[in-house]
Amino acid sequence: MFRFEHPTYLYTLAILPLLVLLMLGASYARKKALSRLGNPELVQRLMPERSPVRLRNKNILFLIGLFFIIIALANPQWGTKTQAVRRQSIDIIFALDISQSMLCQDIAPSRLIQAQRLCQQLIEKLSGNRLGVILFAGEAYMQVPLTTDYEAVSLLLQSANPDMISSQGTSIGEALEIAQQSTSKSNGNRVVLVITDGEDHEARAESQARQAVRAGMKIFTIGIGSEAGGFVPFVDENGMADYKRDISGKPVLSKINAGVLRKLASLGGGSFFRLNTQSDALIEALMDKLQKVEKREYEQRVVSEYRSHFQLFLLLGIGLLLGEFLVHYRRRVRTKTSLTQGLLK
């Protein structure tokens, strides 16, 4: 593959045709001036040191040298190179609840959409760290292992929906277990962000939180939903829009379980945050907490698709310009007198 890193410099090449025209114009003016002095052959005999060929060669060397200098400034690149880079990062797992209760619209447009927007904002802030994704409802699944491919993380989170897991519920404990198993064994640099309404959780979550913190993982919980709650949208088998109902036929009212999420964060050595329509303050507070988490240093091999080769063109350009400087536009002429004196010595 080939490219110029700074292609705007190539516009400077437009001056070369202008310089050629100026040089041709100057040459024509000199010839015309000499023709007024008399016969061109006679005039050339009167000025034997004058060399039009040398002058032309100097001009050619100057133009080609300038061409290579401009190419060097644009930095032609091709080939690939790999270099090792030392980085410091945190392993962060997004554990996103995609149960049907996350479709509740007590926080417009819905709890799930607000959670997805928050995740997108966090991904932009967390550049440089390894990120992963766990989706959970009645069961939990690792969807994206730890990676620096932020586009893949973002794409998965934005496409997450309750249809991806058929078993309903809120299996926070299983999500924490998978997060603990999938992250690095080094202590002090692992974080799981549990984003959920906390409803219908199982008792296993608290014991798993204790186990996770003993293994060096911090748990931050982000609660989504209102205290007043809302009904859970549902589409029945006939395609009709309705609300999820209990056995008696009444619509199920879904509320945030902030107490459980606050306790999980406390057991996990992290913090609890409440998400509403204004997420800026939450992100700022969360980032401040994450900055205090011990970072892990690791070596990452970065592959660059292009290798710079401006040095070659720069060397050629300088060499040609130096040659133009050293070549004199007049030639040495040894007269008969100087030749005779040389032989007598």
LUMKOLZA-495994 format. One record per residue (C-alpha): residue in three letters; x, y, z. Coordinates in steps of 0.25 Angstrom, whole numbers, plus 5000, padded with zeros to 4 digits. Layout:
! LUMKOLZA-495994
ALAXYZ;...
***
This chain:
! LUMKOLZA-495994
MET500050005000;PHE500550144997;ARG500150285001;PHE500650425005;GLU500450455019;HIS500450605016;PRO499850615002;THR499550765003;TYR501050785000;LEU500850724986;TYR500150854982;THR501450924983;LEU501850844970;ALA501050944962;ILE502251044963;LEU503150944955;PRO502450974942;LEU502551124945;LEU503951114948;VAL504151044935;LEU503451154927;LEU504351264934;MET505551184931;LEU505151174916;GLY504751324916;ALA506151364922;SER506851274911;TYR506051334900;ALA506351474905;ARG507851444906;LYS507851394892;LYS507151514887;ALA508051604894;LEU509351534888;SER508751534874;ARG508651684875;LEU510251684877;GLY510451614864;ASN510651474858;PRO510351374868;GLU511551284864;LEU512451404865;VAL511951454878;GLN512151314884;ARG513551314879;LEU513751444886;MET513151384899;PRO513751244899;GLU513551224914;ARG512051234912;SER511351094913;PRO509851084910;VAL509950934912;ARG510450954926;LEU509451064929;ARG508350964924;ASN508850854933;LYS508950944945;ASN507450974943;ILE507050824941;LEU507850784954;PHE507150904961;LEU505750864956;ILE505950714959;GLY506550744973;LEU505350834977;PHE504350724972;PHE504950624981;ILE504950724993;ILE503550744991;ILE503250594990;ALA504050575003;LEU503150685010;ALA501950605006;ASN502550485013;PRO502350365004;GLN501950235012;TRP501850095008;GLY501949955015;THR501649925029;LYS502449925042;THR502149865056;GLN502549935069;ALA502349895084;VAL501750005092;ARG501650005107;ARG500250045112;GLN499550055126;SER498050015126;ILE496949955134;ASP496149835130;ILE494649885130;ILE493449795127;PHE492149855123;ALA491049765130;LEU489749815123;ASP488449765127;ILE487549735115;SER486349675123;GLN484949715118;SER484849815130;MET485949895123;LEU484849935113;CYS484150005123;GLN483950155119;ASP483950225133;ILE485250285128;ALA484950325113;PRO485150275103;SER485350145111;ARG486350095122;LEU487150005111;ILE487250125102;GLN487750215113;ALA488750105117;GLN489250085103;ARG489450235102;LEU490250235115;CYS491150125110;GLN491450195097;GLN491850315105;LEU492750235114;ILE493450165103;GLU493950295097;LYS494450335111;LEU495150195114;SER496050195102;GLY497350125105;ASN496750025114;ARG496349885110;LEU494749865110;GLY493849745110;VAL492349725109;ILE491449625117;LEU489949625114;PHE489049565125;ALA487549545128;GLY487149415134;GLU488549365129;ALA489849435126;TYR490749425114;MET492149475110;GLN491849545097;VAL493149625095;PRO494449575102;LEU495449685107;THR495949765095;THR496349895090;ASP495449885078;TYR494449995083;GLU493649995071;ALA493249845073;VAL492949875088;SER492049995083;LEU491349915072;LEU491049805082;LEU490449895092;GLN489649975083;SER488949855077;ALA488649785090;ASN487249755093;PRO486349655101;ASP486149555090;MET487649515091;ILE487349445104;SER486049365105;SER486149335120;GLN485649455128;GLY486149505141;THR487349585146;SER488449485148;ILE489449585154;GLY490249475161;GLU490549395149;ALA490949525141;LEU491949555153;GLU492449415152;ILE492749415137;ALA493449555139;GLN494349505149;GLN494749375141;SER494949455128;THR495849565134;SER497349565137;LYS497849495149;SER498649615154;ASN498049695165;GLY497549835166;ASN497249865152;ARG495949795149;VAL494549865149;VAL493149825145;LEU492149925142;VAL490749865145;ILE489649945138;THR488249895142;ASP486949935149;GLY487349825159;GLU485949765159;ASP485649615161;HIS487149585165;GLU487549455171;ALA488149445185;ARG489449385179;ALA489849535175;GLU490349575189;SER491249455191;GLN491849465177;ALA492149605180;ARG492949575192;GLN493649465185;ALA493949565173;VAL494549675182;ARG495449565189;ALA496049535175;GLY496349685173;MET495149725165;LYS494349855168;ILE492849865165;PHE492149985161;THR490649985160;ILE489850085151;GLY488350075154;ILE487350115144;GLY485950135146;SER485050225155;GLU484450205169;ALA483050215164;GLY483350115153;GLY482650085140;PHE481949975133;VAL482749875124;PRO482349885109;PHE482049745103;VAL481649695089;ASP480749575090;GLU480749455081;ASN479749525072;GLY480649645070;MET479849735079;ALA480449835088;ASP480149825102;TYR480849825116;LYS481449705123;ARG480349655133;ASP480349565146;ILE479449445148;SER478249535152;GLY478349605139;LYS478849735145;PRO480049805138;VAL481349785145;LEU481949905151;SER483449905150;LYS484349995160;ILE485750015162;ASN486349935173;ALA487350035178;GLY487649975191;VAL488149845185;LEU489049915175;ARG489550005186;LYS489949885195;LEU490549815183;ALA491449935180;SER491849945195;LEU492149795196;GLY492949805183;GLY493849925188;GLY493250015177;SER492150115177;PHE490650125173;PHE490150225163;ARG488750265159;LEU488550285144;ASN487450395139;THR487350475127;GLN488550555130;SER489750465130;ASP490850565129;ALA491050575145;LEU490950425146;ILE492050405136;GLU492950505142;ALA492750445156;LEU493050305151;MET494250345143;ASP494850405155;LYS494650275163;LEU495250195151;GLN496450285151;LYS496850235165;VAL496750095161;GLU498150035160;LYS498550015146;ARG499349895140;GLU500449915131;TYR500549835118;GLU501249825105;GLN500349835093;ARG500949815079;VAL500449925069;VAL500449895055;SER500550015046;GLU500149995031;TYR501050105026;ARG502550125027;SER503150265024;HIS504150275013;PHE504450425012;GLN505850405016;LEU506250355002;PHE505550464994;LEU506150565004;LEU507550515001;LEU507350514986;GLY506750654986;ILE507950714995;GLY508950634986;LEU508350694973;LEU508350834979;LEU509750824984;GLY510150774970;GLU509450894964;PHE510250984973;LEU511550924970;VAL511350924955;HIS511851054949;TYR511051114937;ARG512351154931;ARG513451064926;ARG514951074927;VAL515651114914;ARG517151104913;THR517651204903;LYS518851184894;THR519751274903;SER519451204916;LEU519651064909;THR521051114903;GLN521451164917;GLY521051034923;LEU521950954913;LEU523151054916;LYS523051034931;
***
